[in-house]
Amino acid sequence: MKVLNLQCSHQHSFEGWFASEDDFQAQLSRGLVECPMCADKSVQKLPSAPRLNLSGRQEPDASGKHLPSSSAAVDADESTAARNMTAVAGTSTGASHAQQAAFLQAVRHVLANTEDVGTRFADEARRMHYGEQEARSIRGQTSVREAAELLEEGIDVMPLPLPAALKETLQ
């Protein structure tokens, strides 16, 4: 199994698991690899730091004899290599990953705590606003024109882009 660090043209970073490099290339050429955040199919493979097993590495002592290095030194070397590879790749592992995770968490919360009324969204929002039915949290689809009309009527609405990964169950 080959685990690759991938990135779409919108700078969303994600991980993909493939049987081999050939399998990745075949899926990419058939348009089967897409960003889980925005469904962009323009995906590139990023360089990744290899996992180095250096537990058997030895360092010379003052007399010139090789002694096993401490695991703390090995861990520091590995994390430095990973940071350097990330810098070379031109990716940011801090804020962008945290922002993506926060966005997905917020969208999952909205999906879990709202009722999907589908294309009846504008009608349902109006009924609740004018007291014709009990207020509740809803989501659905509407046109840009209908959304603007709702806003003009004083009904608060906002667009919610749903990543393709949240529309279906991931396996």
QUIWO-V452790 format. One record per residue. RES is the residue in one letter. PHI is phi in degrees with one decimal (999 if undefined). NEAR is the number of other ideal C-beta (glycine too) atoms within 10 Angstrom. D_FIRST is the distance of its C-alpha to the first C-alpha in Angstrom with 2 decimals. Layout:
# QUIWO-V452790
res=[RES,RES]
phi=[PHI,PHI]
near=[NEAR,NEAR]
d_first=[D_FIRST,D_FIRST]
This chain:
# QUIWO-V452790
res=[M,K,V,L,N,L,Q,C,S,H,Q,H,S,F,E,G,W,F,A,S,E,D,D,F,Q,A,Q,L,S,R,G,L,V,E,C,P,M,C,A,D,K,S,V,Q,K,L,P,S,A,P,R,L,N,L,S,G,R,Q,E,P,D,A,S,G,K,H,L,P,S,S,S,A,A,V,D,A,D,E,S,T,A,A,R,N,M,T,A,V,A,G,T,S,T,G,A,S,H,A,Q,Q,A,A,F,L,Q,A,V,R,H,V,L,A,N,T,E,D,V,G,T,R,F,A,D,E,A,R,R,M,H,Y,G,E,Q,E,A,R,S,I,R,G,Q,T,S,V,R,E,A,A,E,L,L,E,E,G,I,D,V,M,P,L,P,L,P,A,A,L,K,E,T,L,Q]
phi=[999,-113.2,-102.7,-116.2,-87.2,-121.4,-149.7,-89.7,-69.1,-96.6,70.8,-79.8,-98.5,-156.3,-114.1,-129.6,-112.3,-135.9,-66.9,-163.5,-62.8,-62.1,-63.6,-59.7,-61.9,-65.2,-66.2,-63.0,-68.2,-88.2,75.3,-91.7,-100.0,-143.3,-68.9,-71.6,-84.7,-129.5,64.9,-68.1,-96.0,-87.2,-116.2,-125.8,-86.1,-98.8,-64.5,-133.1,-74.0,-72.0,-85.7,-101.9,-92.9,-107.2,-64.9,-92.7,-64.4,-123.3,-115.1,-71.9,-90.4,-60.7,-84.7,94.6,-77.9,-85.3,-119.2,-60.7,-79.1,-76.2,-68.5,-64.6,-67.1,-64.7,-61.2,-64.2,-62.0,-66.0,-69.3,-64.8,-62.5,-64.7,-64.0,-64.0,-64.8,-64.3,-64.5,-63.5,-69.5,77.3,-108.0,-112.1,-89.8,-83.6,-64.0,-65.2,-67.1,-65.5,-66.2,-61.4,-64.2,-64.3,-62.0,-62.3,-64.6,-65.4,-64.8,-60.5,-63.5,-61.6,-62.2,-74.1,-115.5,-133.3,-99.0,-84.3,-101.5,61.9,-77.3,-85.3,-53.9,-60.9,-63.8,-64.1,-63.3,-64.4,-57.9,-68.9,-61.9,-91.6,76.9,-77.6,-150.4,-64.2,-69.8,-155.0,-84.2,-130.0,-145.9,176.1,-113.5,-153.8,-80.1,-62.0,-63.2,-63.8,-63.4,-64.0,-63.8,-61.0,-63.2,-63.7,-81.0,88.0,-97.2,-73.6,-137.4,-150.8,-72.0,-131.8,-70.6,-102.5,-61.4,-55.8,-63.8,-91.3,-82.2,-132.3,-77.1,-82.9,-102.5]
near=[7,12,9,16,19,20,20,20,12,10,13,19,18,18,10,17,10,17,11,10,11,10,13,20,13,14,16,18,9,8,9,10,22,20,22,19,20,15,13,16,13,11,21,10,16,16,12,15,17,10,8,12,9,13,9,8,13,11,11,9,9,5,6,6,9,10,10,11,15,10,10,8,12,17,11,11,14,16,11,11,14,16,12,11,16,18,11,11,17,10,16,14,14,8,8,14,14,11,12,17,10,10,13,15,10,11,16,11,10,14,14,7,9,14,11,11,17,12,11,14,20,21,14,19,22,16,14,16,15,10,8,10,11,7,10,10,9,16,17,18,12,21,11,8,9,17,17,12,15,18,12,8,12,7,15,8,18,6,7,12,8,12,16,13,17,15,9,7,6,6,3]
d_first=[0.00,3.80,6.54,9.79,13.35,15.37,19.11,21.56,25.03,26.54,24.68,22.59,19.43,16.33,12.60,10.20,6.67,5.81,4.77,6.50,9.52,11.72,10.24,10.82,14.21,15.16,14.69,16.48,19.27,19.83,20.26,17.58,16.20,18.82,19.76,19.98,23.25,25.21,23.40,23.75,21.85,22.61,19.31,18.47,15.64,16.95,16.82,15.17,16.36,14.39,14.37,17.20,18.26,21.95,23.45,25.12,26.64,30.41,33.07,36.63,39.39,42.94,43.89,41.01,39.13,35.37,34.51,31.16,30.43,30.32,27.15,28.70,28.91,25.28,24.21,26.62,25.31,21.68,22.88,25.16,22.43,20.39,23.67,24.51,21.26,21.86,25.41,24.49,22.21,25.24,23.66,25.30,23.31,26.44,28.58,26.47,23.70,26.55,28.42,25.57,25.06,28.86,29.21,26.64,28.35,31.73,30.80,29.38,32.69,34.72,32.95,33.47,37.11,38.48,39.51,38.23,41.44,39.88,42.39,45.27,44.32,47.44,49.81,48.39,48.54,52.15,53.19,51.91,53.44,56.83,56.84,56.68,53.81,52.27,49.96,46.28,43.01,41.77,39.33,39.27,39.73,42.80,43.90,44.58,48.27,48.29,46.48,49.13,51.89,50.54,50.56,54.12,55.16,53.89,50.84,47.89,44.70,41.63,38.71,35.35,32.41,29.68,26.10,24.44,21.89,24.93,26.55,24.10,22.15,18.48,16.21]
